[in-house]
Amino acid sequence: MKRIASLLAAFAIVATGLAAPAPAHEQSRNDQNEARKEMRAGNVLSLREIERRVLPQMRGSEYLGPAYDATARAYRLKFIKDGRVTYVDVDARTGRIIRRSS
């Protein structure tokens, strides 16, 4: 009986994994594709333009890279300075900084 319960528990775990959402790297890839599409349509600024506006404001910090949120139409730029990570959220349509968090 214990063996059957163990098999059923294992099956439930496997079945749950099959129904899980797409991995984060796939979502990130989809968001980056959406960013390119929106940029070509003239709806958002290019990542290079966003970086050109924000990076000078983050002097002394090391830029670790961007992420794009297609739903919010916003970039999140990640920086590190003295062991502290700072996220800068930027409206992709206007290039305006929405929020900084550390």
N, C-alpha and C positions, 0 to 999 in steps of 0.2 A: 504494500500500500504506500509506503514511504517512497518507493522508487517511482510509482505512478505520479505521486504529488510532485516529486522533483522534476520529472519529465514535463509535466504540465507547467510548472513554474518556468522551466527553461524555455519551453515553447512560447509562453506569454512574453518573456523578455525578448526573444527573437522577433516575434510578431510586432511588438511595440517598436523595435528598431526599424522594421520595414515601413512602418507608417510615419516615421519621424520626418520632420521638415528637411528641406535641402540643407546640406552642410553650409557653414558660414562662408567658405571660399566660393561656393557656387552663387550664393546671394550677392556677395561682393562683386563677382564677375558680371552678374546681371545688372547691378547698380551702375557699374562702370560703363557697360554697353548703353544703358539708359542715359547716362551723362553725355556720352558722345552723340547720341541721337538728339538729345535736347540742345546741345551746343550747335550742331549742324542746322537745326531748325531756328536758331537764334533766340531760344528761350532762356538759356543760361550762358554765363561766361565760361571761357575755357579754364581748365585747371591752371594753366600757365599764367593767365591773367589774375586769377585768384591769388596764386602764390606771389606774383609780382607786387600785389597790394599788401599782403599780410606779412611776408617774411621780413621786410625791413622793420616792422614793428616788434619783431621778436629777437632783436639783437642779443647775442650772448647765449641763445638757446640753439640746440642742435635740432634740425628738422628731421623727423623720423618718417613722415609720409602722410598721404591723404587717404580719406575714405569718403565715398559719396553716398548720400541717402536720397534715393530717387523719390521717395514719398514726400520728404520735406523739401526737396530741391535745395539741399545744403551740403556743403563740404565740411568735414571735420579734419582739421590739420593737427597733427600730433607733434609735440616738441618735448625736449628734455633739457633741463638745466639743473646742475647741482643735485642730480638724483631725483628730481621732482618732474613728473610728467604733467604737461599742460595740454589741454585740448582747446582748440580755437574753432568754434562753429561759425561758418560763413554762409550767408545767403548766396546761393549760386546765381541768382538772377541779377543781384545788384552788386555783389562783392562786399557788402556791408557785414562787419562782424556782429554776429547775433549774441554770442556768449563766449566767455573764457572760463574754463574750469580746471582746477588743479587738485 
